[in-house]
Amino acid sequence: MIRINLLPTKRRKVKRIAIPPVFTLAIPGAAILLVAGAVFYWFLLDREVTELKEETGRLQARLAELKEKIKEVDRYEKDKKDLEEKVNLIRRLEKHQTIPVHVLDEVSRHVPDRVWLHLFTEAKGAVSIEGYAFSNSDIVTFVNNLKGAKYLKDVALVESKETLVEKEPVYKFLIKGTVHA
């Protein structure tokens, strides 16, 4: 059987530990300091973010300036290249400008007395001379003279045939060669 005690018992008094007043102020104070530190740290981070955003803006502006300068430098380099090409072309033209004069001078100096020229053409360095002579030996003399010319090379007699000019028998010839600069 179970027994139950229904008589009142003495209650023990629980001793409460007294918290010193220093701790009652220290805990809220620490909490306040912790919150104040967090707010201060947040302001520091916010200021740093603001400074970084400002620096990013300055750097982007500087980047835009530098991109413009790069475009300007590229434009100057392109213009410089174009001008160099033009100068080189002018120099080549000046160099080759005197060559036709020299070629014509040499041809005219090497024409024998009994030979006259009808047509002289030059295209891309290829020279073609058509003319008339009273004999084949005059034509051969002319070709040999041209072979010794300074500005002509690969001189060759292509054709020589007898024909009539104002009822006089003459030889029509065609000489080809190349200009030698």
Secondary structure, DSSP 4 states (H G I P E B T S, - for coil): ------S--PPPPPPPPPPPHHHHHHHHHHHHHHHHHHHHHHHHHHHHHHHHHHHHHHHHHHHHHHHHHHHHHHHHHHHHHHHHHHHHHHHHHHHHHHHHHHHHHHHHHH--TTEEEEEEEEETTEEEEEEEESSHHHHHHHHHHHHT-SSEEEEEEEEEEEEEETTEEEEEEEEEEEE--
